[in-house]
């Protein structure tokens, strides 16, 4: 009888361990298959390779239905037009924005209620004086008082 009890205890201990090992093997196999089917693509074509970007905001600056990227940092305030597929164009959408200076934070919104996005950015790394620009929907910006 003691041999029967030992076998029963062994079965109670070994069976859950075997089930856990089998489940782990299935998960590892499925994860490996999934990792081999993912095709990664660069999604930052057109963004700067130098300078420091401290903050970003997204909005549809030119009303084309695609998100655009507004970045601030050591290169001033820059608008990158997005095509919705990870390609960004930084040419022609920052007219009137500063191209140098330290900016730490940025927010976008239609602050003057004209239907076009506007930009407000803080000067300096820590919250400092605010600068604001109204947009015309075509990439041109006019400085205004906050």
N, C-alpha and C positions, 0 to 999 in steps of 0.2 A: 503493500500500500504506500509506503513512503516514496517509492520510485514513481508511482502514478502522480503523487502530489508535486514532486519535483518537475516532472514533465509538464504538468498543467501550469505551474508557475513559469516555467521556461517559455511555454507557448504564449502566456499572457504578456510576458516581457518582450519576446522576440517579434511577435506579429505586429505590434504597433511600430516597432523600430523598422521592420521591413516595409511597412506601408509608408512611413515617413520618408525612407530612403527612395522608394519608388516615386513618390510625389515630387521629391526634390529633383530626381532625374528627369521627370517629365517637364518641370518648370525650367530647368537649365536648358533642355532641348528646345522648348518653345521660345525661350528668350534668345537663344542662339539663332534660330530661324528668323525671328523678327529682326534681329540686328543685321542680318545679312540681306534683308529685303528693303531696308531704309536707304534711300538715296539722298545724301546730304548735298545741299547746294549753298554756295556763298550768298548771303543776303545783304551784303554791305557794299556792293559795287557803287562807286561814286562818292563814298564818304571819305573825309580827310584821313590821311595816314600820319599826319603830324599835328602838333598842338594838343591842347587839353580841352576836352568837352566836359563841362561841369554839370550841365543840366540840359534836358531836352523836353520838348512838348510836341504833341502831334495835333494837326488840324488840317482841314482842306483849304489851303491858302488860295488856290486858284480856281476853286469850285469845279474841279473835274471829277469829283467823286472818289478820288484816291487820297489816302492820308499823306500829308507832307510832314517833314521833320524840321523843327525849329531848334537849333542848337546854340548854346552860349558857352563861352569859356575864354581861352586866351586868344582866340581868333575873332573876338567880337561876337556879333549876333549874325547867324547865317541861316538861310532858309534853303532846304533841300527838297526839291519837288520829287515826290515818289510816284512810281508807275504802278504800284500795287503788287509788283513781283520781286521786290527787293533791290531794285535799281534806283539810285538817287541822282538827281541832277542839281548841282549847287550853282549853276550859272544862270544868271538872269532873273533870279527871284529875291535878291537881297538889295536891290537899288534903294539907297537912302538909309540903310542900316550900317552901324559902325563895323569896320573891318579889323579893328584892333581894340585893345583894352581888355580888362578883366571883368567878366560878368559871371555871376554865380548861380542865379536862378532865373527861370523864365516861365511865364504863363501866357496862354493865348485865349482869346475870346472876342466876341463882338462887343467891345466895351462902349462904343459910340452908337450902337444900334443902327448901323447902316447896311447890315447884311454881309459884311466882309470882316475877315479875321483881323484882329489887332494884336500887338505884342507888347508885353510889359516885362522888363528884365531888371534885376538888381545889379548894381555896379559893385565890383569887389567880390572876394570869395565869401565872406560872411555877409549876411543881409546888410546892404548899404542903401544909398540913394537909388530911387527907381527912375528908369527911363522908359518912355512909351512911344510907340509908333503906330499910326493908323495905316491900314492897308487898303489898296484899291482893287484887290482881287486879281491883279496882273503881275504882282511881284515888285510893285513900287511902294515905298514906305515913306511916311512923313512924320517927323518928330513932333511930339506934342507934349504939353505939360501934364503932369500927373496930379 
